[in-house]
Amino acid sequence: MNSKAKLILHPVRMKIVQALIGNKEYNVQQIATILTDVPQATLYRHLNKLLEAGVLKVVRENQIRGTIEKIYSLNESELSLTDDFGKLSRDEHLNLFLTFMMHLLGQYESYLQQDEIDLYKDGVGFREAIVYLSDQEFFEFTEQLAAIMKRMLENEPSSERTARHIANIFIPEPSKND
């Protein structure tokens, strides 16, 4: 499988994409400040893979003391995974989903490995619910959720803000053949 979905679902590349969501433009040092657990050589390698695939673009270059500083942003026009996603086989979908779930598992394990945690204060939670929605109601729900997420993604890191991982999974119930 050679798709943008697989490329982006790599844990480091997913973090880079997440850091740039919301029309953000950062240089390597700014991205490294956000992704403190990613070594700089690894960060450069994954930035280059995302650039080569067209997921990222260089929006400007600044001359700084004899070197060129590149400023990166998401290439929103190339980020749509709808076409790639629709062309994947069932096994490829399952592999992508497993990659996604392993990424979440890794994030949760990293959180739990800290010396001091407070699940309640930190806002840790996960839940599953079955809801009954018409196609129109589901569309409206996802539009509203996307609008809320967009507002939150525009927040810049600060000393008053804690980075929090939020994941959505929508799976319809299998059809029941009578």
N, C-alpha and C positions, 0 to 999 in steps of 0.2 A: 504494500500500500504506500503510495507516494502522494499524499494529499496535504493541503494546508492545515486541515484539522489535525492530522497526526503531528505535523511540524509544530503547531501551536500548543498541542497538549503535552509536550515535554515540560516537566516541572519548571525548569529555569526559564524557558521561552514563555511559558504561561505567565510567570511572574513579571517578565519584561513587558509583555503586552498589557497586563493589568496595571502596571505602573504608568503606562502612557495613555490609558483610556481617558476620554474626556478632553481630547484635543491638547493634551499636555505635550510640551517640548522640553526634552532634557538632554544634557550631555552625559557622557559615560560616568563622570564622577557623581552627578546627581542621581543617576539610576543606581549606582553602587551604594549611595547613602540610603536608598530605599531598600535595596536588596542586600542587606548586611551579611547574609549567610552565603553569598555567591562570590567566590574568588574573582579578582579582576580579569585574569586570563580566561576563565570560563565565561565571564560576562561578555568579553570581546568576541569569543568564538560564537556564542549564541546570537549576539547582535548581528554578526556577519551572516549567519544562516537566515535570520529573519529579513535582513536587507536583500540577500540574494533571491529570496522567495517573493519579494515585493510586499511583504507584510509591513515592514518599516520603510521609511524614507528619510533621507537627510534633508532637513528643511533649510539649513544654512550651515556655513562653515566660517569660523572665526579664526583669524590669525592671532596666535598667542605665543609670544617669545619664541618664534621660529618653528612652531608646530601648528598644525591645523586642528582646531577643536570642532568636532561634528555635533550638530544638534539634531536629535532624532525625534520623530513622531510616528504615529501609526499612519499607514497608508489606507485610510478608511475605504477607499474605492476598491481595494484589493482584499479587504478583510472579510468580506461576505463568504461564509462557508457553505451557503445553501446549496450551490451546485455541487461542490465536492461531497457534501454530506449525502445528497441524494444518489450519488453514483456508487456509494460504498456497498459492499456485500453485507449480508447479515453477520458473517464472522468478523468483518472489518469493523462494523458498528459495535459488536461485542468487545472487540479489542480496544477500541477507542473509549468505550464506557469503562472498561476495567482500568485503563490508564488514568482516566479521570478520577475514578474511585480510589485508586492507589495514591494519587496526588492528594486527595482529601485525607486519606488515612495517614499519609506522611505529615501533613500539616497538624492533624490532631495529635499524633504521637509526639511531634516536636513540642507542642503546647504542654502535653502531659509530662514531658521530661524535665520541665523547669523545676528549680528547687522549691519555689513557692507558687501555688496556684490557688485560685478561689473561683470555682466554677460559677457560682452565683454572681459574684461581683464582676467577673470577667465577661459575663453574658453568654457563656457557653450553652449551646442548646442544639438539639436536632430533633426533628419530629416528622412524622408521616401522617397524612390524612387522605382519605378518599373524599373527593367533592364531586357533586353532580352538577355539571354545567353544560349548557347548550354550546354549540360552536361559537355563537356570538358572545355569550357570557365569558367563555374561555378567552376569546380574542380580547375583550375589554379588560379582563383580569390581567393578561400578560402585558397589554399596553400600559395599564396603570402601574404595574410592577416595574416595567422598564423605565417609566418616567421617574419613579422614586429612586431607582438604582442610578439613573443618570445624574440626578441631583447629588447623591452621595458620592459618586465617582469623581465629581468635580472638586471635592474637598482636597485641599493640599495637606501634606503631612505637617504636623506641628507638635509641640510638646504637650498640648492638651488633648491630642487625638491618639487613639490606639488603633493600629491596623487590625482589621477584623476580616476574616475570610467568610464570605457569604456565597453559597452555592445553590443553584436551582436545578431540580430535576423534575420533568413532567413526563409521566408515563401513563398512557391510557390503559385501562383494564382490557385484557384480551377479550375479543368477541366470544360470546357463548353460543355455540352451535346447538340449537335445540333438536 
